[in-house]
Amino acid sequence: FDFINEVAASLSKVLFIYVPRRNKDYKAWINSENICIQNGNIYTFIKYCDLHSTLNSTTCLEANFFNKCNLFMNINGISDDYYGDVLNENFGAFYADTPGDYIRIYNSLSTNKSATRNEDCYASNHNILVNKALNAILNKYF
């Protein structure tokens, strides 16, 4: 959490929402008021976020599907090694090796939020199937 804590301290007007996979007490690792831990449906958060960040979660593919930019926290090159061949700047994916890189990229993206979906990642009817599935889930729970 050192990486995102440093970023959040510099981007104090940005809200960072961490949606954990496991029930753990993450509060001890958070030292910025603009980072909150929120349990819930990750797809709802992705749908309504301005930007998606991760180290290496497959949620980057769903974010790409929703036309959200992915800003990877590329700690030790892990993100780029795993996703770099599929997701790149042409498809709205950016890799920050340091908190300083993250802040610079974020500031650049905040003035230009356009993201492009990489159609090669999806089956031809994927859009229809995912929309149906998400609508069914959202209707059931919300």
DAJO-V423950 format. One record per residue. N is the residue number from 1. PSI is psi in whole degrees, 0 to 359 (none if undefined). NEAR is the number of other ideal C-beta (glycine too) atoms within 8 Angstrom. Layout:
BEGIN
n/psi/near
N/PSI/NEAR
N/PSI/NEAR
END
This chain:
BEGIN
n/psi/near
1/354/7
2/318/5
3/305/10
4/330/12
5/318/13
6/318/9
7/311/13
8/324/13
9/325/9
10/331/8
11/62/10
12/343/9
13/6/4
14/134/8
15/125/5
16/123/12
17/120/10
18/122/11
19/102/10
20/151/9
21/329/3
22/152/4
23/101/4
24/165/5
25/96/4
26/350/10
27/327/6
28/339/5
29/350/7
30/127/11
31/22/5
32/136/10
33/341/4
34/17/11
35/125/12
36/150/8
37/125/11
38/119/8
39/151/6
40/190/7
41/111/7
42/327/9
43/328/9
44/316/10
45/317/12
46/318/13
47/323/8
48/359/5
49/163/10
50/329/5
51/144/11
52/135/12
53/145/10
54/167/11
55/307/9
56/26/9
57/146/6
58/354/5
59/345/10
60/329/15
61/319/8
62/320/11
63/318/13
64/320/17
65/322/12
66/11/8
67/38/8
68/138/13
69/146/12
70/126/15
71/102/13
72/137/16
73/92/12
74/60/13
75/125/9
76/25/4
77/9/8
78/313/10
79/311/15
80/321/10
81/321/6
82/317/7
83/350/11
84/329/10
85/340/3
86/315/9
87/120/11
88/185/7
89/329/6
90/340/5
91/25/12
92/25/14
93/132/13
94/144/11
95/120/10
96/115/13
97/336/7
98/162/6
99/323/10
100/318/6
101/317/11
102/312/14
103/315/11
104/314/9
105/316/11
106/312/13
107/323/8
108/317/8
109/331/12
110/340/8
111/345/5
112/91/6
113/11/8
114/135/5
115/152/10
116/135/8
117/140/11
118/98/10
119/337/5
120/347/5
121/348/9
122/151/9
123/159/5
124/329/4
125/14/6
126/317/9
127/313/8
128/314/7
129/316/9
130/318/9
131/317/8
132/315/8
133/315/8
134/319/10
135/320/8
136/317/8
137/312/10
138/320/9
139/327/7
140/322/6
141/346/6
142/none/5
END
